[in-house]
């Protein structure tokens, strides 16, 4: 019995370290089950690296939306009114350019044609018949000379007739100058005021942008850039309206000056015809007085 108890005690003593070792070997098993947790966390740790990509994509998408039309639609109501007025001024500038180009071209063509017809005429009556019922400055000058000659048949002073005829010619030249300058005042106004109107829209838009920055309490470029871009668009449209207006004004000033010089040549040609008629009339009167 004692031997049996000793053997049992020996077995228990030997079994205790084996159980402890088994438990120590079995203990890492739960840890191995938990080890995949860090492996599972590694993709989660990579998620922040994907966030800048999305932010960059959203920023690039926001930048692509900064087109002139989108900036106009998102602008303030006053800035919109400034942009619309400047766009209308630009349209008006190009309309005046096309209309004045056609007007001056046709006017120069009529005056040159009239000068070519009366260049070889000897009297006012012949020149008047050669022109016919044409309505141009040359015909107006001829009509003024003939009218003054008929109204002065009872006078013998050639100097007085020429002086009165030149006065009529001056009135016709002034009228043609007024016609040639139609629309140029509007071009001058657009060219001188459009930059300042656009600058007013820009200042107003930048003020609104700073107010938005103060409310958002951020200086992020994505928040600041759209408002400033909308404000600067008003200045760009103002320059688009002003630069062609100034160029067209200078162009038409030169063209109008050249046209008036051409009309002055026509007045000189009609004055020479009047002088010849007066010389013939005075020569006939002298010959009848000699007889």
Number of C-alpha atoms within 10 A of each C-alpha: 6 7 8 9 10 11 12 12 12 11 11 12 11 11 12 11 11 12 11 11 12 11 11 11 10 11 11 12 11 9 11 10 9 11 12 11 11 11 10 10 10 11 10 11 10 10 10 10 10 9 11 11 11 11 11 11 12 12 13 11 11 12 13 9 13 16 12 12 11 12 19 20 12 15 22 18 12 13 23 20 14 23 24 15 18 27 17 12 24 25 13 17 25 16 13 20 21 10 12 21 15 11 14 18 13 12 17 20 14 17 20 16 14 21 22 12 15 23 13 10 15 14 18 23 15 14 22 21 11 15 18 10 9 13 11 16 23 29 22 17 27 26 16 19 25 18 13 18 21 9 11 15 11 8 10 13 12 16 11 12 21 19 11 16 23 20 13 18 25 15 12 20 19 12 13 17 16 11 13 21 17 12 18 21 11 16 27 18 14 25 26 15 15 26 22 15 20 28 22 19 26 24 17 16 26 19 15 17 21 15 12 15 16 11 9 11 9 12 12 10 8 12 14 16 15 20 24 19 20 28 30 19 23 32 24 17 23 29 21 19 28 26 16 18 28 18 13 21 23 15 13 20 14 11 19 21 14 14 21 17 13 16 25 18 16 25 26 15 18 29 20 16 23 25 18 15 17 20 13 13 15 15 12 12 13 11 10 9 8 7 6
